[in-house]
Amino acid sequence: MVVIGGANSAGQAAVHFSEQGAGRVLMLVRADSLAKSMSHYLIEQIAKLDNVEVRTGWQAVGAEGEDGHVSALRMRGPDGAETTEGVDAVFVFIGAAPRTDWLEGVVARDARGFILAGAEVRAAGWPLGRDPYPLETSVPGVFVAGDVRARSIKRVASAVGEGSMAVSLIHEYLAEA
């Protein structure tokens, strides 16, 4: 199995999977070192596990599979070369920081930087007479989906569903305009 991420939650997951009988746990870490985002005790614990391989400077660039199951992951190394390896499972732990500082003064965000949407934007200066659509930000016609949305469920399936929903809401918004 593959764990994508290099912070404590990814490290804890790799240790857990290793101890629960995974034959091999591959960690893909974009950074050039685990020390940048993982506790020292956890780095030492991972280093002692024979069935955990850490690849720093690596990232996932594609997945393959069928019938709803992943079977291979395409990865890019620090030299830019790509490789594809068979996998049984992929777990993504890429953090909960919204990284929306670039939107300061554009759309309303909560104290942690997550983007407000739907009913939450009424108190943030909603400019129109109608209620905002469920995924609509404080800027009419601008929608948000996935982990960056305040109060979202931080799961891939939820983000995909919200993305689909946003497309439908955009069509509705455009039809209204």
N, C-alpha and C positions, 0 to 999 in steps of 0.2 A: 504494500500500500504506500501511498504518497501523502505526505503532509506538506502543504505549501504554507510557508511563513517562517519567521525567525524570532518571534518574541516568546514570552513565557507560555502563552496558551498553546502555541504550536509545539514547543518543547515538552510541555506536560502531556499533550496528546501523544506525541511520539513515544514518550516513556510508557504511558498507559498501554498503547497498542503493543509495544515491545513486550511488556510484562504479561499481556493477555494472550500471547501465543502467536502474534503475527510473525510469519517467517522472515519477513524483511520489511523495514520501514525506511523509506527514502524521504529525507527532508530537503525540499528545494527552498533556498534562502536567497533572496535578491541581493542582500547586502554582502559585503566581502568578509564578514565575520559575524558570528553569533553574539559576540561581546557587545555589539552596538545596541542590542535590544533585549537580551536575555540575561537573567540572573546567573551569576558565576556558579552557584551550587548546581543549577540545572545543566549548565554546559558540562560540568564535571560528571554529572550523572549520565548524560547522554554519551559522553566519550567512553564510558565503561561498558556500554551496551554493544554486544557483538552484532546484533541484528539491526542496528540503526546506522544508516549512512547519511552524512550531512554533506550536501553540495552547496557551497557558498558561491555567490555570483551567478546562480542559475535561476531560471524562471520557466514556468509552464507557458507554452504558446499555442497549444491545441490539444484536443482530446478526441479519441475515436471510440466507437462502441456501437452496439445495436441492442434492440429490445429494451431500451432504457437503462442499460448497464455500461459502464465505462470498461474498456478492454485495453486501451493503450493511451499513453500520454506523450505528446511531443514536447520536448524541452530544449531550451537554448542555454548553452554554457557561456562563461565569461568571454570566451574567444569568438562568440557569435555562431559557432557551429551548432547544428541542431541534431538531435537524436530522438528516436521514438522507442519507448520501452513498454512492454506489457505490464498492466497493473490491474488489480482487482478492485481498488477503491482509491478515491482522492478526497482528502479533507482540506478545506481552505481556511486558514487562520491568518488573515491579512490585516487584522486590527480594526479598532472601532473609532478611530479618529476620522472625523468627516472631511478634513482638509478643504474647507470652504472659505478660508480667509480671503480669497480672491473675489468673493461675492459680497464682501463688506459694503454696505450702503446700497446694494442692488436688490436683494431679496431678504425678507425677514428671516432671522435665524434665532435659535434658542441660545442660552448662555454657553452651551458646549459647542456651538457652531453648526448644529444640525438644522436643516432647512424646514421652516414651518410651512404647513400646507392645510388646505381645507378650512374647517371651522376655526382652526388655530390662528389663521391670518386676519380674522375679523378685528381682533384687538390690536393687531400690528399695523393698522392703517389701511385696511381694505378699501380701495377707492370707488368701487361700483355699488349700485343699488341692489344688485342681485347677490345671493350668497356665492362664495367661491365653490368651484367644483372640488370634489374630494382630494385630488392630488395637485390642485392649483396653488401656486405660491402667492406671495403678496403682490406679484406683478401679474395682472390678468393675462392669460394666455401662455404663461410659463408654468410648466408642470414639472414635478419631481417624482422620482421613483427609486426604490431600493434603500440601501443602508444609509444614505446621506439624508434621508427624510427623518425629521423628528418623530419619535414614537414608532418607528418602523420595527418590524420583526426582522432581526438580522439573520436572514436565511436566504440562500440563493433562490429557492422556489418562490419565496415571497417577492423578491425583487423582480423576477421574471414575470410573475402575475401582475405586479404593479406596472411594469413596463407596458404590458398588453393593455391594461386598463387605461394608462395614460394616453395611448394611441387613440383609443375610443373617445376619451374625454377631449382630446385635441380636435377630433372630427366634430364633436358636438359644439365645441367653442367656435370653430371656424364656420359652422352652419349658422350659428347665432349671429356672427359678425356679418 
